[in-house]
Amino acid sequence: MTLADLIQQHEFASPAQEAVLNVFATESWVSGEIAAALAPHGVTEAQYNVLRILRGSHPARLACSDIGDRLVDRTPDVTRLLVRLEKHGLVERRRAEHDRRVVEVAITPDGLDTLATLDGPVDRVMEAVTEHLSDDDLATLSALLERMRAGQQ
């Protein structure tokens, strides 16, 4: 479906406007598909993102600020996100020995198991939403999106 059909707008102020609206529309669609795959497991996209970050650093712990810096979708309340994950036994938080003001977080064995369960459904969604693109198309898309973010701080 074209963007023009999706939003029922056939003229755009500029190619930039059309491209950015396309990015928004596509992100919304992909995000919805991933959220639907995660929902039966009681995990949100933001929680999934945190768990993946912690799995990537495992067995090392990360400071809350480091997790916040690595999130794909920036959320101002990383602490609340971590508290929810901790309540479900998926992460463990503790004060750093080198600086009691710093809270360090690690993924638990249950968190690793949960991610292992989610890998298949999320991978299937990623395959489905990109099924009409070749590997070359995907590489081009990634390169273009990275160029678009080139001025990002």
C-alpha positions, 0 to 999 in steps of 0.5 A: 500500500502506498503512503498516499493510499494509506493516509489518503493524501496524494500531494505532499509539501516536499519529497522530504515530507513524503519520506518522513511520513513514510518512515513514520507510517512504516515504523508504526506498522512494524512496531505494531507487528512486533508488539503483537508478537510480544504481547502473548508473552507479557513483554512490551517492546521497551522491555524487550529492548532492555532485555536484548541490551542486557543479553548483549552485555551478559554477564557484565552489568550495565548502569541504568544510564548506559541502558538508557543510552542504548535504547532504540526508542528513548524513554525518559523513565528507564527506572520504571521499566527496570522495576517492572522487569525486576518484579517479573524476575527478568532483571536484577538491580543492585548498587554499584560497589564503586559508587553507591549512587549508581544502580547496575542491572543484569539479566537473570536466567529467567530473563535469558529464557524469556528472550530465547522464547521471544527470539523465534516470534520476533524473527518471524515478524522481521522476516514477514515485514521485510519479505518483499525486499531483497538482501540488497534492498535491505542493505540499501534501506539500512544505509539510507536510514543511517544517512538520514540520521547522520546529524543525530547527536 
